Amino acid sequence: VIAENTSIATNTGFAHGGGIGHSSDPDEAIMLIIHNNKIHHNSAQAASGYYASGGGILTFASHLSLTYNEITENSIITTANGPAAGGVQIFDPAGG
């Protein structure tokens, strides 16, 4: 169970992946396996003027396998326009 976690940007910057956050170098992306989890009530909260994304899960440039997970009631708090998702956000998926 991955629950009730918060990613907070308190002064400046973006907030990502309240429950799970992962990033790779696009040229060296690794396999990320998220399997059989309950991901609930996580959040990402950005500083004023910045965006938040992936309240439950955020990945960047990953070979992602996301199977048999229960992902509910995750959220973001942001005042800015930009890419945003409360549950799952996948940026720039790695090829292959």
N, C-alpha and C positions, 0 to 999 in steps of 0.2 A: 504494500500500500504506500503510495506516494501522495501525501495529503497535507493540506494546510501549510504550504510553504509560500514564501513571498520573495520575489526579486524586486528590490527597490533601488532606484537611482535617486539619491537624496539631494544632490546639488545640481549637477549637470549630467547629461547623458541619457542613454536609452536603457530600458529595462527589458530583459528577455528571459524566457524559459523559467517561469516560476516553479514548475514541478521538475522538469528536466530541460537542460540547455546543453547543446553540443555544437561545436564548430570545428571544421577541418580546413586545412589548406586545400583549395580546389584541385591542385596538382597532386596531392597526396591523400585524398579522401580515404577514410577507413570505413569499414562496415560497422554500422550501429544497429544493434538488435534490441528492440524494446518489445518484450513478449510477456503476456499473461500478468499484467499489472492493473491495479485500480488507481487511477490518477484523478483525484477529486479535490475541489476547493483550493486550488493553487492560484496565485495571481502574480502579475508583473505590473509594477507601478513606476511610471517615468516621472522625471523632474519636469516642471512646467516648461512647455515649449518643445519637448522631446516626445518621441513615441515609444510605446510599449507593444510587445508582441509575444505571442506564444505563452499565454498564461499557464497552460498545462504542459506543452512541449514546444520547444523551438529547436530546429536543426538548421545548420548551414553547411552546404557542400559535403553531404554525407551519403553513403550508400545505406539507405534506411530500410530496415525490415520492421514494420509496425503491425504486430498481429496479436489477436486475442486479448486486447486491452479494453478496459472500461474507462472511458474518459468523459467526465461529467462535471459541470458547475465550476469550471475554471474561468478566470476573468482577467481583463486588463483595465488599467486606469491610466488615461492619457488625455492631454489637452491638445495634442498636435495631430495634424493629418499625416498619414503615412501608412505603410503596410502594417496591418494589425489583425490579430486573431486571438480570441480568448481561449480556444481549445488547443489547436495544433497549428503551427506555422512552419512550413518547410521552404527555406530560401535556397535557391540555386542548387537543386538536387544534382549530385554527382552522376555522371553517366556510367553506364556499364551494367 
